[in-house]
Amino acid sequence: MTPDRIFRGLFVLYLLAFVAYLFMPLIIMGAAAFNTSRFPTVIPWQGTTLDWFSAMWADAAMWRALWTSAIVAFFVVLVALPVGTAAALVLTTLHSRARSFAYAVMVSPLLTPGVVIGISTLILWRQVGIGGGIALIVVAQTTFIICYVMLMVMARLQRFDRTQEEAALGLGASRLMVFRRVLLPFLRPALLASGGLAILQSVENYNTTLFVRGFETPLTVFIATKVRTGLTPAVNALALVIIAVTVIGAVAYEIARRRQLSARPRS
């Protein structure tokens, strides 16, 4: 056997192991939604059923928790996108020394444990009479989610040709028009990706949300509570539905993107 074949075999083996590492938990989680067992497991397999999907639709508390997470994610995106974009634009205009210092300060929330962010946010805003709730969850989560938006927009700005702005200004366009007609369309892919990442980070966050939620119960806190009081495969059914919606949305977006690219006139 030649070294080239050995390398290809090892590469295929690594690829299979990597894919299994990524998707096997999701497959097992999804399969548990069809097991008649009252606990979310696939071993032993006690029979196939769709009852847990009915239990999911009938669980009003779960849907309230999901709705709370959706509201929080909406406002997190609403705050994180403009603030993170503004931070990225500021950083790209600073000189090297000032940029390094400002970058370190702005990225520091990513290096701070979520527990610390949650507790410090609660202590700070309690002084002004806000003891928890959706507003405080949004504030606490945007503290570090803004950093993700900033980094993704900065990466996109590295490819931006500043001469386009100068040309637009030279032709009489205002700063606002340049931003709206030139810069914003260029940043659209990064903004869409940042928005999607912000939603995922908001919905899955637990450590920070736990300390600032007040009497609200987002989905992650609801699931964690269910783990202590009695988790059923209805949660697996909800996760399977969310994964299916996400995959369908990603496939639909990719199909629309390819159609748009194919419809463009070729030079």
Backbone torsions as a table, in degrees:
resi	resn	phi	psi	omega
1	MET	NA	129.4	-177.2
2	THR	-75.8	156.0	177.4
3	PRO	-58.6	-31.9	179.6
4	ASP	-65.0	-41.1	178.3
5	ARG	-68.8	-37.5	177.3
6	ILE	-62.6	-43.3	179.1
7	PHE	-63.0	-43.8	179.6
8	ARG	-64.3	-40.1	178.4
9	GLY	-63.6	-42.7	177.9
10	LEU	-65.7	-36.6	178.9
11	PHE	-65.8	-43.4	178.1
12	VAL	-63.7	-40.7	178.6
13	LEU	-63.4	-42.7	177.6
14	TYR	-64.0	-41.2	-179.5
15	LEU	-63.8	-42.5	178.6
16	LEU	-64.3	-42.5	178.7
17	ALA	-64.3	-38.7	-180.0
18	PHE	-66.3	-44.9	178.7
19	VAL	-64.7	-40.9	178.5
20	ALA	-63.6	-39.9	178.8
21	TYR	-62.3	-36.2	-178.4
22	LEU	-77.6	-43.1	-166.9
23	PHE	-104.8	-17.5	-179.8
24	MET	-61.4	-42.8	175.9
25	PRO	-59.1	-37.9	179.4
26	LEU	-68.8	-38.6	179.5
27	ILE	-65.7	-44.7	179.3
28	ILE	-64.9	-42.0	178.1
29	MET	-60.7	-43.9	179.6
30	GLY	-67.6	-38.2	179.7
31	ALA	-65.3	-32.7	-179.7
32	ALA	-63.8	-23.2	178.8
33	ALA	-69.9	-14.5	-179.4
34	PHE	-107.4	2.6	179.6
35	ASN	-88.7	138.4	-179.3
36	THR	-72.7	-9.8	178.7
37	SER	-59.3	143.1	180.0
38	ARG	-75.3	-9.3	178.8
39	PHE	-111.2	146.3	-177.7
40	PRO	-72.4	84.4	-179.1
41	THR	-148.1	159.8	176.8
42	VAL	-111.4	-7.7	178.9
43	ILE	-128.0	120.6	-2.5
44	PRO	-79.7	151.3	178.0
45	TRP	-83.7	113.2	-174.4
46	GLN	-96.1	-2.6	-179.9
47	GLY	140.0	162.3	-177.9
48	THR	-100.1	134.8	-178.0
49	THR	-151.3	157.6	172.7
50	LEU	-112.0	11.7	-175.7
51	ASP	-64.9	-28.9	-177.4
52	TRP	-71.6	-23.1	173.7
53	PHE	-72.0	-36.9	174.3
54	SER	-65.0	-40.4	177.6
55	ALA	-64.6	-34.9	177.9
56	MET	-64.5	-47.1	-179.7
57	TRP	-64.5	-28.2	-177.5
58	ALA	-88.1	-7.8	-177.3
59	ASP	-84.5	94.1	-177.5
60	ALA	-66.0	-36.6	-179.5
61	ALA	-63.8	-37.6	178.6
62	MET	-65.4	-41.2	-179.5
63	TRP	-70.2	-33.5	174.1
64	ARG	-64.0	-40.3	178.5
65	ALA	-65.2	-41.3	178.3
66	LEU	-65.4	-40.0	178.3
67	TRP	-64.7	-40.0	176.6
68	THR	-61.9	-44.1	178.0
69	SER	-63.2	-37.2	179.2
70	ALA	-66.1	-41.4	178.3
71	ILE	-63.7	-45.0	179.4
72	VAL	-61.4	-45.4	-179.1
73	ALA	-62.1	-37.9	179.5
74	PHE	-61.4	-48.0	-178.2
75	PHE	-73.1	-29.7	175.3
76	VAL	-62.9	-45.8	177.6
77	VAL	-63.5	-40.1	-178.8
78	LEU	-61.4	-33.0	179.8
79	VAL	-90.6	-43.2	-171.1
80	ALA	-69.6	-37.6	-177.0
81	LEU	-62.6	-53.9	-179.3
82	PRO	-67.4	-38.8	-178.6
83	VAL	-69.4	-44.5	178.6
84	GLY	-64.2	-39.0	177.5
85	THR	-65.1	-42.4	177.9
86	ALA	-62.4	-41.0	178.3
87	ALA	-62.7	-41.3	178.5
88	ALA	-64.2	-41.4	179.7
89	LEU	-65.5	-38.4	178.8
90	VAL	-66.1	-44.7	-177.7
91	LEU	-62.6	-36.2	-178.5
92	THR	-72.6	-14.0	-179.8
93	THR	-100.2	-8.2	-178.5
94	LEU	-81.9	158.8	174.3
95	HIS	-73.6	166.9	-169.5
96	SER	-58.8	-47.5	-177.0
97	ARG	-67.6	-48.1	178.8
98	ALA	-64.6	-34.2	179.1
99	ARG	-65.8	-41.0	-179.7
100	SER	-63.7	-42.3	179.6
101	PHE	-67.3	-47.0	-179.8
102	ALA	-64.1	-37.2	179.0
103	TYR	-63.3	-43.8	179.5
104	ALA	-62.6	-39.9	-179.9
105	VAL	-67.7	-43.7	-176.0
106	MET	-71.5	-29.5	-179.1
107	VAL	-86.6	-13.3	-175.7
108	SER	-55.7	-33.8	177.2
109	PRO	-60.1	-27.3	177.7
110	LEU	-67.8	-27.5	-178.4
111	LEU	-91.6	-4.5	-179.3
112	THR	-91.3	132.1	178.2
113	PRO	-58.0	143.6	-179.2
114	GLY	-60.6	-31.5	178.5
115	VAL	-63.1	-42.1	-179.8
116	VAL	-65.0	-42.8	178.9
117	ILE	-62.3	-43.3	-179.3
118	GLY	-63.6	-47.0	-178.2
119	ILE	-66.8	-45.3	-178.6
120	SER	-65.2	-37.9	177.1
121	THR	-64.3	-42.3	179.3
122	LEU	-63.5	-44.4	-179.0
123	ILE	-64.8	-42.3	-178.4
124	LEU	-64.2	-51.6	-173.3
125	TRP	-79.4	-15.7	174.1
126	ARG	-67.0	-26.1	179.0
127	GLN	-65.1	-23.8	179.3
128	VAL	-104.8	13.1	173.2
129	GLY	93.7	7.4	177.9
130	ILE	-102.1	107.6	-174.2
131	GLY	-99.2	2.3	-179.9
132	GLY	143.5	166.8	-179.6
133	GLY	130.1	-171.8	-176.0
134	ILE	-62.1	-41.7	-178.7
135	ALA	-60.8	-42.8	-178.8
136	LEU	-73.1	-32.3	174.2
137	ILE	-61.8	-43.3	179.5
138	VAL	-62.5	-44.2	-179.9
139	VAL	-62.2	-45.9	-177.7
140	ALA	-66.2	-42.3	-178.0
141	GLN	-70.8	-40.0	-179.4
142	THR	-66.3	-19.1	178.8
143	THR	-55.5	-40.8	-179.8
144	PHE	-107.2	-23.3	179.8
145	ILE	-69.7	-28.6	174.7
146	ILE	-56.3	-35.0	-178.6
147	CYS	-63.5	-39.6	177.9
148	TYR	-62.7	-43.9	179.0
149	VAL	-62.2	-44.8	-178.9
150	MET	-59.7	-45.0	-177.8
151	LEU	-65.7	-40.5	-179.1
152	MET	-70.2	-38.8	178.0
153	VAL	-69.2	-38.2	177.3
154	MET	-62.2	-41.3	178.0
155	ALA	-61.3	-37.9	178.2
156	ARG	-70.3	-37.7	-178.8
157	LEU	-66.9	-22.3	178.6
158	GLN	-62.5	-22.7	-178.9
159	ARG	-99.0	3.4	-175.8
160	PHE	-83.7	134.9	178.5
161	ASP	-90.2	109.8	-176.6
162	ARG	-66.7	-17.7	179.4
163	THR	-66.0	-23.1	176.3
164	GLN	-64.6	-41.4	176.7
165	GLU	-63.6	-44.8	-178.6
166	GLU	-62.8	-38.0	178.8
167	ALA	-66.6	-42.0	179.5
168	ALA	-65.1	-40.7	177.8
169	LEU	-65.9	-37.4	178.4
170	GLY	-66.1	-26.8	178.9
171	LEU	-87.0	3.1	174.4
172	GLY	102.5	5.1	179.4
173	ALA	-74.7	146.6	176.1
174	SER	-79.9	168.3	178.7
175	ARG	-60.8	-40.6	179.2
176	LEU	-64.4	-41.7	179.7
177	MET	-66.7	-37.6	177.8
178	VAL	-63.2	-42.7	179.4
179	PHE	-64.9	-41.4	-175.2
180	ARG	-77.7	-35.4	-174.4
181	ARG	-97.2	-24.6	-174.8
182	VAL	-112.4	-57.8	-172.2
183	LEU	-74.7	-44.3	-176.2
184	LEU	-62.9	-44.7	175.2
185	PRO	-60.8	-34.8	178.3
186	PHE	-67.7	-34.2	-178.2
187	LEU	-85.7	-5.3	-174.5
188	ARG	-54.9	-46.3	178.9
189	PRO	-59.7	-41.6	179.3
190	ALA	-67.4	-36.3	179.1
191	LEU	-68.2	-40.5	177.7
192	LEU	-64.3	-44.4	178.2
193	ALA	-64.7	-39.8	178.6
194	SER	-64.6	-40.2	177.6
195	GLY	-62.3	-43.9	177.4
196	GLY	-62.8	-42.9	178.5
197	LEU	-65.6	-37.9	178.7
198	ALA	-63.1	-40.2	177.9
199	ILE	-62.4	-46.1	-179.6
200	LEU	-63.8	-43.9	179.6
201	GLN	-64.4	-36.0	179.8
202	SER	-70.3	-46.3	-176.0
203	VAL	-67.0	-37.7	-174.9
204	GLU	-87.7	-7.9	-176.0
205	ASN	-69.5	135.4	-179.3
206	TYR	-125.5	-49.0	-172.5
207	ASN	-58.7	-48.2	-179.5
208	THR	-71.4	-42.9	-175.6
209	THR	-63.9	-34.3	-175.4
210	LEU	-58.2	-35.1	-173.8
211	PHE	-87.8	-17.7	-174.3
212	VAL	-116.8	6.0	-173.0
213	ARG	-75.1	-20.5	-176.6
214	GLY	62.6	-124.3	178.4
215	PHE	-96.2	3.0	177.9
216	GLU	-82.8	152.2	-178.8
217	THR	-130.0	91.1	173.3
218	PRO	-67.4	171.9	-172.8
219	LEU	-63.2	-41.5	-178.9
220	THR	-63.9	-40.1	177.8
221	VAL	-68.1	-37.3	177.9
222	PHE	-62.0	-45.0	-179.8
223	ILE	-65.7	-41.9	178.3
224	ALA	-62.2	-37.3	176.9
225	THR	-67.1	-39.1	178.4
226	LYS	-64.3	-33.1	178.5
227	VAL	-60.9	-36.7	-179.5
228	ARG	-80.6	-35.0	-173.9
229	THR	-97.1	-15.5	179.3
230	GLY	136.4	92.9	-178.4
231	LEU	-84.5	135.7	178.6
232	THR	-117.7	161.6	177.7
233	PRO	-64.3	-2.0	174.2
234	ALA	-61.3	-33.5	175.8
235	VAL	-66.2	-38.4	175.8
236	ASN	-62.3	-39.0	178.5
237	ALA	-63.2	-42.1	177.2
238	LEU	-63.2	-43.2	178.9
239	ALA	-62.0	-39.1	179.2
240	LEU	-65.0	-40.0	177.9
241	VAL	-64.7	-42.9	179.7
242	ILE	-63.5	-42.1	178.6
243	ILE	-63.2	-42.8	-179.9
244	ALA	-62.6	-43.4	178.5
245	VAL	-63.6	-40.4	179.7
246	THR	-64.4	-44.2	-179.4
247	VAL	-65.7	-43.8	179.0
248	ILE	-62.1	-42.0	177.9
249	GLY	-63.8	-40.6	179.2
250	ALA	-65.7	-42.2	179.3
251	VAL	-65.3	-42.2	179.0
252	ALA	-63.6	-40.0	178.3
253	TYR	-64.6	-42.7	-179.0
254	GLU	-66.2	-38.8	177.7
255	ILE	-63.9	-44.3	178.9
256	ALA	-64.2	-38.2	179.2
257	ARG	-64.9	-42.4	-179.7
258	ARG	-68.3	-36.4	176.9
259	ARG	-65.6	-38.8	178.7
260	GLN	-64.9	-40.3	178.3
261	LEU	-66.7	-39.8	180.0
262	SER	-70.6	-24.0	-179.7
263	ALA	-81.9	-13.3	179.9
264	ARG	-71.4	141.7	178.0
265	PRO	-68.7	136.8	179.4
266	ARG	-85.6	136.5	179.9
267	SER	-84.4	NA	NA
